[in-house]
Amino acid sequence: MPYTASDKRYDSMVYNRCGRSGLKLPAVSLGFWHNFGGDDVFENGRAMARRAFDLGITHFDLANNYGPPYGSAEETFGRIMKKDLAPYRDEMVISSKAGWDMWPGPYGNWGSRKYLVASLDQSLKRMGLDYVDIFYHHRPDPETPLEETMGALDYIVRSGRALYVGISSYKPAETRRAAEILRALGTPCLIHQPRYSMFNREVEQGLLRTLETEGIGCIVFSPLAQGVLTDKYLHGIPEGSRAARRHFLTPEQITKEKLTKVRALNKLAKQRGQTLAQMAVMWTLRHSAVTSAIIGASRPGHIDDAVAGLKNRQFSAAELKKIDAILGA
């Protein structure tokens, strides 16, 4: 049966302006980092993408090497587009990235013009798209001149491959310089994608302030700290979980000290009428500089849970103080 999007998809989602641009993003975006690769069940990924769109999640975040194997998340997304979402392309913001390793040799990594342009061309083919809405340089390159990398992003927009460009994992000083170069080229930096969660607050040490000053939006990844900021690990390491598979998270990283904090945070979330995952995502969105939070999911219910968290986005001063006390901030 052909997919038809819910006619209520815009009823409850919150959309935030991205920096000083004209683009708005949903407060919750769906990431394809995990669970959409060639090793995963396609129909589950398809169900998650459809559910996300039905809930007003218009932004889907990908990268060239998401999988595994590399490239397969984009291939999965391309299949979902062809089967279900193609009629709604103009209602969607689709992003991809390049900057980490993708193919062998000196031209499949980092930030050269050759790599970024070739990688995006490959990504567009895998997804069956004419353009992406946002293309990111995925991480700083210590050897390639920043002028070359930002020049490549400018060229990518001017050649019609992307509407906007962004950066990811850049430090504040690098961000200011990148923004300066792009502004001079006439292609402003739309957005920055840093890691941010209750257990990783590095962005609070200058980056968020820089983004506000520069008028750059911010979309955070790993707001749940790879699933630690949920109730998943409160009673051990579940079979098949990310920690059990040692997939970007190991059992050794889930220490007794960290679990003590998670239990205290879980108690506070219940007092707010939320799950811990909901509270953790909303906490990242409390800052005015944060446009959106990218969630990962392994089943459609995870997406329902995250979006339902938007019903209680506000934190009292006492709640924020208690969270800081729990975290030892």
N, C-alpha and C positions, 0 to 999 in steps of 0.2 A: 504493500500500500504506500503510495507516494507520501512523503513527509510534507505536512503543512504546519508552519510555525503558529504558535499560540497567538490569538489576537489580543491577549492580555500581557504580552511580553514586556511592555513598557510601563505597566501599571505600578510596579513597586521598586524597580531598580533605581538607584541613585546614580546620577551622572555628574562628574566633576570636570571643570575646565582644566586642561593640561597646560600649566604654566600661563603664559600670556598669549597663547595661541587661540585659534578659533575652534580647536578640536576638543570635544568632551569624551571622556572615557568612563565606562562603568566603574563604580567603586570596587567591584570584584571582577577580576578578569580570570580567564582559564588558561593555565599553562600546559604545554604539551611535553615538558621535560621528561616526565615519567608516565608510564602506562598507556602510551600511544604508539609504541615502537613495533617493529616487525615481530618481536618475540611475544607481544601481547595479543589479547583477543580483540579482533577488529570490531565485532559487534558491541562489545562493551565500550570501547572508545567512541564509537558512533553514537551510542545511547547517551554518553556523557556530553558530547558536543551538542546534540539535539536538545537535551535537557537544559544545558547552559543557555542556549539561545532562547529557548522558551521562557527562561527566567530573566531575560533582559541582558544577559552577558553578551555583549556585542564584540568584545575584544578577545582574540585568540592569539596567544604568544608562543612562537616557535623559534627554533634556531637550526642552522644547517646540520649540526651533529646530534640533534636529539634523536633518541632511539631507545634501546639499541636494535639493530645496528645503525651506525651513522646514516642520517638521511631518511630513515624509515618513518619517523614521526611526521615529517613533511609529506611523505608518500601517503600515509594514513589520512592526513588532513585533506590531501588532494582527492582521495576516494570519497571522503565524507562530503566535500564540496560538490563533487560530480553527482553523487547519489541524492543529496539532501539540501545543501545550503546554497548552491549556485544562484537560485532565483533571488536570494537575499544578499548578494555580494555588496550592494551599495549601502546596506545597513550594518556592515561589518568593518571592524578595524583588525587587519591581519598583520602581524609583525614577524620578522625573522632577523637573524643575526649571523655574523661571522667574526671570528677572532681566535677561536680555539682550533685545535687540530681537526682536520676534516679529511685530507687525503695525503698520501706520502709525498716526500720531497720538499723542496724549499718554498713552493708556491701554494701550499695547502694549510697555512697557519698564519697567525699574527695579524699584521695590519697593512700589508702592501696594497697598492692600488690593484695590482694584478689579482691578488687573492680575493679581495672584497668584491670586485666586479664579477669575476668568474664564479665565485661562490653564490652570489645572488642569482646569476643566470641559471645555475643548477637548481637553486631552491625554487625559482619560478616554474621551471619545468616539472619538478617533483610535485608541486602543488597545483599545477595546471592553471596558473594565474598569469595575467598580463603585467601586474604590478603588485607590490605590497604597500600597505599604508605606512608602515614604519620599518625602517631598516637600521639596525644598530651595529656599531663596532662593539664587539662583545667584551673586550678587555684591552687595556693599554698595551702598546707594543714598545718596549724599551729601546729598540734598535731602529725602527722606522720613524723618520721625521713626522711629527704630528701634522705638519702642513700637508704631507702626502696622504695620510690617512683621512684627514678632514676634506682634502681636495677630492678624494675618491667618493666620499659621501655626497659632496656637492654635485659631482658628476652623475652619481646614481639618481639623484632627484631630477637633474636637468635632462637626463636621458629617458625619463619616464618610467624607470624601474621602481621607484618609490615616491610616495607623496611627501613623507617627512623622514628625518633621520634623528638618531639618538645615540647615546653611549651607555656603556654598562661597566660598573666596577671601577670607574675613574675616581681618583682622590680629588679633594676640593681644588687644589692648585691646577691639576690636570684638566679638571672640568672647566675652570675659568678660562684657561688658555684655549681649549677646544672650542668653547662657546665664542671666544673672541675671533678665532680664525673663521669659523662658520658664518658668523655675523658679517664679517668683512667680505666673504664670498657671496653673500646674499641668500644663504640657506640656513636660517636659524636652527640651532639645536632645540628640538622639540622636547626631549625627554631623557631622563637618566634612569637606569634600572640598577639599583643597588640591592644587596642583601640586607634585610632588616627584620628583626624579631625581638621579642623580649630577651632572648639569650644572645643577641648580637646587635648592639646599639651604637656601633661605630659611626653610623651616619649622623648621629646627634652631635658629633664632635666637629662640626663645621660644614659638612656636605649639605644638609638640609637648608642651612642658612645661605649657603652659596647658591643653591638652586632657586630659592626665593628671590635673591638679589638679581640673578641672571634671567629670571622669568622662565625657567625651565621646569617642566613637569617632573614628577617622580612616581615611578611605579615599582613597588618593592617585590622582591621574590623571597621565597622561603619564610613567609610570616609565621609558619608553624614549626620552624626549625627542623625540617625533614620529618615532621610528624611527632616530634617529642612533645610539642605543646598541644597535645590532645590527650584523651584518656587511654590511648592505645597501649602504652607501655607501663601503666600504673601497676599491673599485676604480672609483670614478666615480659619476655620477648615473644610475641605471637609468631607461630609458624607462618612463613610466607611474607612476613613484614619486611620493610626495608632494612631494618637492623639485622633481622635473621639472615637476609640475603647479602648483607654487607654491601648494600648498594647506596653509596654516598653517606652511609651511617653504619656504625659498628656498635655491637653491644657494649663495648668498653667505653664508648662515649656517653652512654646512659648511666651515669654514676649515681650512687646513693644520694649524694648532695643535690644533684640535679633533680632526682625524683622527689626529694623532699620539697623542693620549690614547686615542682609541677603539682604535687598534691595540694599545697597551699593555694596555688593559683586556681586549681580545679574547684576548691571549696568556695573561693571568691566568685568564680564564674556562676556557680549554682545560686549564690545569693543574688546575682544579677539576673537570674532567670535565663542563663545562657549555658551552652556547652563551653568547655575550655577552648576548643577550636574557634568558636564564634568570638569569644572575648579576645583571643590572641590576634585574630585578623582585625577586629574593630580597633584594638589598641594601636596597631600600626597606622590606621587611618585617622587617629585623633589629631595628628599633626597637620596643620594647614598646608604644608608643603607637599604632602603625600596625595597624589591624585587617585591611585588605584593600588590594590594588592592582588598579586597573582597567586591563585590557589592551585594546588595540585589535587588530583582526585583519582581514586581507584574504582569508584562506582558512582552512579548518579546521585545517590543519597548524600554523598559528601558535598555535592554542589548545592543541593537543597538546604543543607545545614548552614553552609557559609552565607548564602543569600539571606536566609532567615535571620542571621545575626544583625543585618542592617536595621532591624526593628528597634534595636537598642544600641545606637552608635555613640551615645554620650557617656562620659565618665565624670563622676564627681571628683572634686579635689581630694576627698578622703580616699576614694578608690585608687586614684593614681598614686597617692602617697603610700597606700598599703602595698600596691604592686611593686613600687620601688623598694620598700622595706623587705619584701619577700625575695626580690632579686638581689638585694644587697647593693643597689645602685646608689 
